[in-house]
Amino acid sequence: MKSEKRQVVIIGAGPSGSIAASLLKQKGLDIVVIEKEVFPRFSIGESLLPACMELIELAGMEDAVAAAGFQYKDGAAFRLGNQYQEFNFEDKFTEGPGTTFQVQRANFDKVLADEAQKQGVEIRFLHELQSIEVLDECSILSVTNELGEMYQIDADFVLDASGFGRVLPKLLALETPSGLPPRQAIFTHIEDNIDSSLNKPYYDRNKILVTVHPDNRDVWYWLIPFANGCCSLGVVGEPEIFERYGDDNLSVLKKMVGEAPELAELLSNAAFVNDANAIVGYSANVSTLATKRFALLGNAGEFLDPVFSSGVTIAMKSAKLAADCVEKQCLGHIVDWDMEYSNPLKIGVDAFRTYVDGWYSGKLQHVIFYENANPRIKQMICAILAGYAWDTNNPYVKESDKRLNTLAEICSD
């Protein structure tokens, strides 16, 4: 069996893998990316947050992303019956970019991977990790290539950027319950045919639209407009909610959209041209995020919920944190992976978790739909919705549970 030696192996060429690869290449490290699929390929997680743009710029990919023609995004809108609230991401507490893009991930991920390759990153498409042996001095990876031939890589360090594939958590038995109730999402891409010339005061193509089911506030819909006249449309709820609608995903999605009159009206001319997909029990956690031989990036480590589009932001943030630690370790310095990677990453993840929990408990919905919001507090909440969940100068990050509970009580009176 052929064998080779590399400093860093990255599993997966999605956003976290491509960003990590670019950053490590800039640092002069010897890296290779193995990706089991060929790009472009479908993925969900299509509404980026402005905080991503700083990381895309660090990776030197901002020009390519800007030139790709993705849908401009400047905020988020929430709808519950006649209640409608917008958050303008440029009017936020934390400094940093206030706009970003809504992207079809097949194209977006390919743009990032292509740019990484232009920077000299080696990406091996149709190569798949079969097993890994983590030793004290290195890790030994057994990989199959596009012909099904097996080879080995001896790696000083491994980054798992496999997303929902969760390669290392499965191979190393790291998966643990997420602590969040299991939920299901049914989703598709539609030709929305929304007539922008009509006066629609509750629709802005530059924003993701989150609509709450009128009778069950645990159920919500996303509508993510794209630049080509299509939208990503999905509905989320606990699995048993979907059982009474039948087994056909597309039929279920249409029926549930029909139960939200304002959303149904907005999509009255939509063409459902694709099948619908479903994922169940997508929230995940692990027993460890990193050791001196590997680190888990983004969804490979933990995924919360799609309601605030935090997945790609967490993935890119983890890539930056891990790249800094890997460089330090490769230079011969001791890295405390808990203190320097896991704990800093969890600051933002835990803040997002507070607001995901608050969304489903109803606390955050009271805050979002409150008509007399304090402008400064709204800026603080807006910063988190824009992805700046690591800004501990924001009291709604630093003391997220306490602050949200207090705010929800005020907004519920």
C-alpha positions as CSV (number, residue, x, y, z in Angstrom):
1,M,0.0,0.0,0.0
2,K,1.3,3.4,-0.9
3,S,2.0,5.7,2.0
4,E,2.8,9.4,2.3
5,K,3.6,11.9,5.1
6,R,1.8,15.2,5.5
7,Q,1.7,17.9,8.2
8,V,-2.1,18.4,8.0
9,V,-4.9,16.5,6.5
10,I,-8.3,18.2,6.1
11,I,-11.4,16.0,5.7
12,G,-13.9,17.8,3.5
13,A,-13.7,20.8,1.1
14,G,-16.8,22.6,2.2
15,P,-16.6,26.1,3.8
16,S,-14.7,25.2,6.9
17,G,-12.3,22.9,5.0
18,S,-11.6,25.4,2.3
19,I,-11.2,28.3,4.7
20,A,-8.9,26.3,7.0
21,A,-6.9,25.0,4.0
22,S,-6.4,28.6,2.7
23,L,-5.3,29.9,6.1
24,L,-2.9,27.0,6.7
25,K,-1.4,27.4,3.2
26,Q,-0.8,31.1,4.0
27,K,1.1,30.0,7.0
28,G,3.3,27.7,4.9
29,L,2.2,24.4,6.1
30,D,2.1,21.2,4.1
31,I,-1.6,20.3,3.8
32,V,-3.9,18.1,1.7
33,V,-7.7,18.1,1.5
34,I,-9.6,14.8,0.9
35,E,-13.2,15.2,-0.3
36,K,-15.4,12.2,-1.0
37,E,-17.7,14.1,-3.5
38,V,-17.1,16.1,-6.6
39,F,-18.1,19.8,-6.7
40,P,-20.6,21.3,-7.3
41,R,-22.8,19.3,-5.0
42,F,-26.0,20.2,-3.1
43,S,-25.9,21.3,0.5
44,I,-28.2,23.2,2.8
45,G,-27.2,26.2,4.9
46,E,-27.7,28.8,2.3
47,S,-28.2,32.1,4.2
48,L,-24.8,33.4,5.3
49,L,-24.3,35.8,8.2
50,P,-22.2,39.0,7.9
51,A,-19.6,37.7,10.3
52,C,-18.6,35.2,7.7
53,M,-17.3,38.0,5.5
54,E,-14.4,38.8,7.8
55,L,-13.2,35.1,7.5
56,I,-13.7,35.0,3.8
57,E,-11.5,38.1,3.5
58,L,-8.8,36.6,5.7
59,A,-8.7,33.6,3.4
60,G,-8.3,36.0,0.4
61,M,-11.5,34.8,-1.2
62,E,-13.6,38.0,-0.9
63,D,-13.2,39.1,-4.5
64,A,-14.2,35.7,-5.9
65,V,-17.3,35.6,-3.7
66,A,-18.3,39.1,-4.6
67,A,-17.9,38.4,-8.3
68,A,-20.0,35.2,-8.2
69,G,-23.3,37.0,-8.5
70,F,-24.9,35.7,-5.3
71,Q,-28.0,37.4,-3.8
72,Y,-27.2,40.4,-1.6
73,K,-28.3,40.0,2.0
74,D,-28.6,42.8,4.6
75,G,-30.8,41.4,7.3
76,A,-33.4,39.0,8.6
77,A,-37.2,39.4,8.7
78,F,-39.7,37.6,11.0
79,R,-43.4,37.1,10.4
80,L,-46.2,35.9,12.6
81,G,-49.6,36.6,11.2
82,N,-49.9,40.4,10.9
83,Q,-46.8,40.9,13.0
84,Y,-43.6,41.7,11.1
85,Q,-40.2,42.7,12.3
86,E,-37.0,43.4,10.4
87,F,-33.4,43.4,11.7
88,N,-31.0,45.4,9.6
89,F,-27.6,43.9,10.0
90,E,-25.8,47.2,9.4
91,D,-27.6,48.6,12.5
92,K,-25.9,46.4,15.0
93,F,-23.9,46.7,18.2
94,T,-20.7,45.0,17.0
95,E,-18.3,46.5,14.5
96,G,-17.7,44.5,11.3
97,P,-19.4,43.8,8.0
98,G,-23.2,44.3,8.0
99,T,-24.0,42.6,4.7
100,T,-23.4,39.3,3.2
101,F,-25.0,36.9,0.6
102,Q,-27.7,34.3,0.3
103,V,-26.1,31.5,-1.7
104,Q,-26.9,28.2,-3.4
105,R,-24.3,26.2,-1.7
106,A,-23.4,24.0,-4.7
107,N,-22.0,27.1,-6.3
108,F,-20.7,28.9,-3.2
109,D,-18.8,25.9,-1.9
110,K,-17.2,25.4,-5.4
111,V,-16.1,29.1,-5.4
112,L,-14.3,28.6,-2.1
113,A,-12.7,25.3,-3.1
114,D,-11.6,26.7,-6.5
115,E,-10.0,29.7,-4.8
116,A,-8.2,27.4,-2.3
117,Q,-6.8,25.4,-5.3
118,K,-5.7,28.7,-7.0
119,Q,-3.8,29.5,-3.8
120,G,-2.0,26.2,-4.1
121,V,-4.1,23.9,-1.9
122,E,-4.2,20.3,-3.0
123,I,-7.8,19.0,-3.0
124,R,-8.4,15.4,-3.8
125,F,-12.0,14.9,-4.9
126,L,-13.6,11.5,-4.8
127,H,-11.1,10.4,-2.0
128,E,-12.7,9.1,1.1
129,L,-11.4,8.3,4.6
130,Q,-12.1,4.7,5.5
131,S,-10.3,4.5,8.9
132,I,-8.0,6.3,11.2
133,E,-5.6,5.3,13.9
134,V,-4.7,8.1,16.3
135,L,-1.3,7.5,17.8
136,D,0.7,9.6,20.2
137,E,3.1,10.9,17.6
138,C,0.8,11.0,14.5
139,S,-2.4,9.7,13.0
140,I,-2.5,7.1,10.2
141,L,-5.3,7.6,7.7
142,S,-6.5,4.9,5.3
143,V,-8.0,6.5,2.3
144,T,-9.6,5.3,-1.0
145,N,-9.1,7.2,-4.2
146,E,-11.5,7.7,-7.1
147,L,-10.6,4.2,-8.4
148,G,-11.2,2.5,-5.1
149,E,-7.5,2.0,-4.4
150,M,-6.4,2.3,-0.8
151,Y,-3.5,4.4,0.4
152,Q,-2.2,5.7,3.7
153,I,-1.4,9.2,5.0
154,D,0.7,9.7,8.1
155,A,-0.5,13.1,9.4
156,D,0.8,15.3,12.2
157,F,-2.7,16.7,12.5
158,V,-6.2,16.1,11.2
159,L,-9.0,18.6,10.8
160,D,-12.5,17.2,10.3
161,A,-14.4,19.5,8.1
162,S,-16.9,16.9,6.9
163,G,-20.0,18.7,8.1
164,F,-23.0,16.5,8.5
165,G,-20.9,13.6,7.4
166,R,-19.2,13.8,10.9
167,V,-16.5,11.4,9.8
168,L,-14.2,11.5,12.9
169,P,-17.1,11.5,15.4
170,K,-18.4,8.3,13.8
171,L,-15.0,6.6,13.3
172,L,-13.7,7.5,16.8
173,A,-17.1,7.1,18.7
174,L,-17.2,10.7,19.8
175,E,-20.9,11.3,19.2
176,T,-23.1,12.3,22.1
177,P,-26.7,13.5,22.4
178,S,-27.1,17.2,21.5
179,G,-29.3,18.1,24.4
180,L,-31.8,19.7,22.0
181,P,-35.1,18.0,21.2
182,P,-35.0,16.1,17.8
183,R,-36.5,18.2,15.0
184,Q,-37.2,17.6,11.3
185,A,-36.8,19.8,8.3
186,I,-38.4,19.4,4.9
187,F,-37.1,21.7,2.2
188,T,-36.7,22.3,-1.5
189,H,-35.8,24.9,-4.1
190,I,-38.7,26.7,-5.9
191,E,-39.2,29.2,-8.6
192,D,-40.8,31.8,-6.4
193,N,-42.3,34.1,-9.1
194,I,-42.9,36.8,-6.5
195,D,-43.8,40.0,-8.4
196,S,-41.5,42.6,-7.0
197,S,-43.5,45.4,-8.7
198,L,-46.4,44.8,-6.4
199,N,-46.6,46.5,-3.0
200,K,-45.5,43.8,-0.6
201,P,-44.7,45.6,2.6
202,Y,-43.8,42.3,4.3
203,Y,-41.2,41.1,1.8
204,D,-37.6,42.1,1.1
205,R,-35.6,39.9,-1.2
206,N,-32.4,41.1,0.5
207,K,-33.4,39.4,3.7
208,I,-34.1,35.8,4.8
209,L,-37.8,35.5,5.9
210,V,-38.6,33.4,8.9
211,T,-42.4,32.8,9.2
212,V,-43.9,31.3,12.4
213,H,-46.8,28.9,12.1
214,P,-50.0,30.7,13.2
215,D,-51.2,27.9,15.5
216,N,-48.0,26.2,16.6
217,R,-45.1,28.5,17.4
218,D,-42.7,25.5,17.5
219,V,-43.1,25.3,13.7
220,W,-41.4,27.8,11.4
221,Y,-40.6,28.3,7.8
222,W,-37.6,29.7,6.0
223,L,-37.6,31.5,2.7
224,I,-34.2,32.3,1.3
225,P,-34.3,34.2,-2.0
226,F,-31.5,33.6,-4.5
227,A,-30.3,35.9,-7.3
228,N,-31.7,33.6,-10.1
229,G,-35.4,34.0,-9.1
230,C,-35.4,30.9,-7.0
231,C,-35.8,30.5,-3.3
232,S,-34.9,27.9,-0.7
233,L,-38.1,27.0,1.1
234,G,-38.2,24.8,4.2
235,V,-40.3,24.0,7.3
236,V,-39.1,22.9,10.7
237,G,-40.9,21.2,13.5
238,E,-40.7,18.2,15.8
239,P,-41.0,14.9,13.8
240,E,-44.4,13.8,15.1
241,I,-45.9,17.0,13.8
242,F,-45.3,15.9,10.2
243,E,-46.8,12.4,10.6
244,R,-50.4,13.5,10.0
245,Y,-49.5,15.0,6.6
246,G,-48.5,11.8,4.8
247,D,-45.2,10.4,3.5
248,D,-44.5,12.5,0.4
249,N,-42.1,15.3,1.4
250,L,-43.2,17.8,-1.3
251,S,-46.9,17.3,-0.5
252,V,-46.2,17.8,3.2
253,L,-44.3,21.0,2.5
254,K,-47.1,22.4,0.3
255,K,-49.8,21.5,2.8
256,M,-47.9,23.1,5.7
257,V,-47.2,26.3,3.7
258,G,-50.9,26.5,3.1
259,E,-51.4,26.7,6.8
260,A,-49.5,30.0,7.0
261,P,-51.8,32.3,5.0
262,E,-49.3,35.2,4.6
263,L,-46.6,32.9,3.3
264,A,-49.0,31.1,1.1
265,E,-50.1,34.4,-0.4
266,L,-46.5,35.4,-1.0
267,L,-45.9,32.1,-2.8
268,S,-49.2,32.0,-4.6
269,N,-47.5,31.9,-8.1
270,A,-44.6,29.7,-7.0
271,A,-43.6,26.7,-9.1
272,F,-42.6,23.7,-7.1
273,V,-40.2,22.3,-9.7
274,N,-38.0,20.1,-7.5
275,D,-38.6,17.2,-5.1
276,A,-38.3,18.0,-1.4
277,N,-35.8,16.5,0.9
278,A,-36.0,15.8,4.7
279,I,-33.5,15.6,7.5
280,V,-34.4,14.4,11.0
281,G,-32.6,14.7,14.3
282,Y,-29.9,16.9,12.8
283,S,-28.7,18.5,16.1
284,A,-25.5,16.9,17.2
285,N,-22.7,17.1,19.8
286,V,-19.5,15.3,20.6
287,S,-17.5,14.3,23.7
288,T,-14.5,16.2,22.6
289,L,-13.8,18.9,20.0
290,A,-10.0,18.6,19.8
291,T,-6.9,16.8,21.0
292,K,-3.3,17.3,20.0
293,R,-3.9,15.1,16.9
294,F,-7.2,16.2,15.6
295,A,-9.9,18.9,15.8
296,L,-13.5,19.0,14.7
297,L,-14.7,22.0,12.7
298,G,-18.2,23.3,12.3
299,N,-21.0,20.8,12.0
300,A,-18.6,17.9,12.4
301,G,-18.4,18.9,16.0
302,E,-21.7,20.5,16.9
303,F,-24.8,21.6,15.0
304,L,-27.6,23.4,16.8
305,D,-30.5,24.4,14.5
306,P,-31.0,26.2,11.2
307,V,-33.3,29.0,12.6
308,F,-30.5,31.6,12.8
309,S,-28.3,30.4,9.9
310,S,-25.4,30.0,12.3
311,G,-23.9,26.8,10.8
312,V,-21.6,28.3,8.2
313,T,-20.5,31.0,10.6
314,I,-19.6,28.5,13.3
315,A,-17.8,26.4,10.6
316,M,-15.6,29.3,9.4
317,K,-14.9,30.6,12.9
318,S,-13.8,27.1,14.0
319,A,-11.5,27.0,10.9
320,K,-9.8,30.2,11.9
321,L,-9.3,29.2,15.6
322,A,-8.0,25.7,14.6
323,A,-5.7,27.1,11.9
324,D,-4.0,29.4,14.5
325,C,-3.6,26.5,16.9
326,V,-2.3,24.1,14.3
327,E,0.4,26.6,13.2
328,K,1.5,27.1,16.8
329,Q,1.7,23.3,17.4
330,C,3.6,22.7,14.1
331,L,6.1,25.3,15.2
332,G,6.9,23.2,18.2
333,H,4.9,25.0,20.8
334,I,2.5,23.3,23.2
335,V,-1.2,24.0,22.5
336,D,-3.8,23.6,25.2
337,W,-6.6,22.6,22.8
338,D,-9.4,23.1,25.4
339,M,-8.2,26.6,26.4
340,E,-7.1,27.8,22.9
341,Y,-9.7,26.1,20.7
342,S,-12.7,24.4,22.3
343,N,-13.5,27.0,24.9
344,P,-13.2,30.0,22.6
345,L,-15.3,28.3,20.0
346,K,-18.0,27.4,22.6
347,I,-18.4,31.1,23.5
348,G,-20.2,31.7,20.3
349,V,-21.8,28.3,20.1
350,D,-23.3,28.7,23.6
351,A,-24.6,32.2,22.8
352,F,-26.3,30.8,19.7
353,R,-27.7,27.9,21.8
354,T,-29.3,30.4,24.2
355,Y,-31.2,32.0,21.4
356,V,-32.1,28.7,19.7
357,D,-33.5,27.5,23.0
358,G,-35.2,30.9,23.5
359,W,-36.8,30.7,20.0
360,Y,-38.5,27.4,20.8
361,S,-39.4,28.3,24.3
362,G,-41.1,31.4,23.0
363,K,-38.9,33.9,24.9
364,L,-37.0,35.1,21.9
365,Q,-40.2,35.3,19.8
366,H,-41.6,37.7,22.4
367,V,-38.5,39.8,22.0
368,I,-38.4,39.7,18.2
369,F,-42.1,40.7,17.8
370,Y,-42.1,43.4,20.5
371,E,-43.2,46.6,18.9
372,N,-41.6,49.1,21.3
373,A,-38.0,47.7,21.3
374,N,-35.2,49.7,22.8
375,P,-33.0,50.6,19.8
376,R,-29.8,49.9,21.7
377,I,-30.9,46.5,22.9
378,K,-32.2,45.7,19.4
379,Q,-28.7,46.5,18.1
380,M,-27.2,44.0,20.5
381,I,-29.7,41.2,19.5
382,C,-29.1,42.1,15.9
383,A,-25.3,41.7,16.3
384,I,-25.9,38.1,17.4
385,L,-28.3,37.4,14.5
386,A,-25.6,38.8,12.2
387,G,-23.1,36.2,13.6
388,Y,-21.1,38.2,16.0
389,A,-21.7,35.8,18.8
390,W,-18.1,35.9,20.1
391,D,-18.2,39.6,21.0
392,T,-18.2,39.4,24.8
393,N,-18.4,43.2,25.0
394,N,-22.1,42.5,24.0
395,P,-23.9,41.8,27.3
396,Y,-26.4,39.6,25.3
397,V,-23.4,37.4,24.5
398,K,-21.6,37.5,27.8
399,E,-24.7,36.9,29.9
400,S,-26.9,35.5,27.3
401,D,-29.3,33.4,29.5
402,K,-29.7,36.1,32.1
403,R,-30.2,38.9,29.7
404,L,-32.6,37.1,27.4
405,N,-34.8,35.9,30.4
406,T,-35.0,39.4,31.7
407,L,-35.8,40.9,28.3
408,A,-38.4,38.3,27.6
409,E,-40.2,39.1,30.8
410,I,-40.3,42.8,29.9
411,C,-41.5,42.1,26.3
412,S,-44.2,39.7,27.6
413,D,-45.9,42.2,29.9
